[in-house]
Amino acid sequence: LRRQRQMCIRDRRITKLVQRVSSDFHHEYPTVDMPYVTTDAQVAMNMSLRSLTIGGVEGTGFALARTEEDQPYNVDLENVAVVSDVVTEVIRRS
């Protein structure tokens, strides 16, 4: 059970704040528990810093990650702008 708990690590406080802010911006983003992956957020959480990984999700992994379709022209620039605004507001409210 302990190993299973370590497989899906997330900072619940920052996740809730992102959900509140994105809802305030009328762009609600779902959260997804994913299998353990090493990200900068995971490293930061191990150092007791608030953090999360933001990314497109498809199925059980990051969308288009490590595929031929993982190209800059497949990035939704409007979505990037909204996420940037949400992150900026999360930082402001923190």
C-alpha positions in Angstrom: 0.0 0.0 0.0 2.8 2.4 0.8 4.4 1.9 -2.6 1.0 2.5 -4.3 0.6 5.8 -2.4 4.0 6.9 -3.7 3.0 6.2 -7.3 0.5 9.1 -7.5 2.0 12.0 -5.7 0.3 15.4 -5.9 0.2 18.6 -3.9 -3.4 18.8 -3.0 -3.3 22.4 -1.8 -1.8 23.9 -5.0 -4.1 21.6 -7.1 -7.2 23.0 -5.3 -6.0 26.6 -5.8 -5.4 25.9 -9.6 -8.9 24.5 -9.8 -10.4 27.5 -8.1 -8.5 30.0 -10.2 -9.3 28.2 -13.5 -13.0 28.0 -12.5 -12.9 31.8 -11.8 -11.4 32.2 -15.3 -14.3 30.0 -16.7 -11.8 27.4 -17.9 -12.0 24.4 -15.7 -9.2 21.9 -16.1 -9.7 18.4 -14.8 -7.0 16.8 -12.6 -5.7 13.3 -13.5 -3.8 10.9 -11.2 -1.1 9.5 -13.4 1.5 6.9 -12.7 4.6 8.2 -11.1 6.8 10.1 -13.4 9.9 12.2 -12.5 9.1 15.8 -13.2 10.5 19.1 -11.8 7.3 19.2 -9.7 8.1 15.9 -8.1 11.6 17.0 -7.3 10.3 20.2 -5.8 7.8 18.3 -3.7 10.6 16.1 -2.4 12.2 19.4 -1.2 8.8 20.4 0.5 8.0 23.1 -2.1 4.5 23.6 -3.5 4.5 22.4 -7.1 2.5 20.6 -9.8 3.0 19.5 -13.4 0.7 21.1 -16.0 0.4 19.3 -19.3 -2.0 17.9 -21.8 -3.1 14.4 -21.0 -4.3 11.7 -23.3 -5.2 8.3 -21.9 -2.6 7.4 -19.2 0.2 9.7 -20.4 1.1 13.1 -21.6 -0.6 14.0 -24.9 1.6 13.5 -27.9 4.7 13.1 -25.7 7.5 11.3 -27.4 5.6 10.8 -30.7 6.1 12.1 -34.2 3.2 14.4 -33.5 5.0 16.1 -30.6 5.6 19.2 -32.7 5.3 22.9 -31.9 2.6 23.4 -34.5 0.3 21.1 -32.5 0.3 23.4 -29.5 -2.9 25.3 -28.9 -1.7 28.8 -28.4 -5.0 30.0 -26.9 -4.8 27.3 -24.3 -1.2 28.2 -23.5 -2.3 31.8 -22.9 -5.2 30.8 -20.6 -2.9 28.4 -18.6 -0.3 31.2 -18.4 -3.0 33.5 -17.0 -4.2 30.9 -14.5 -0.6 30.2 -13.3 0.1 33.9 -12.9 -3.1 34.3 -10.8 -2.2 31.2 -8.7 1.2 32.8 -8.0 -0.5 36.1 -7.1 -2.9 34.4 -4.7 -0.3 32.4 -3.1 
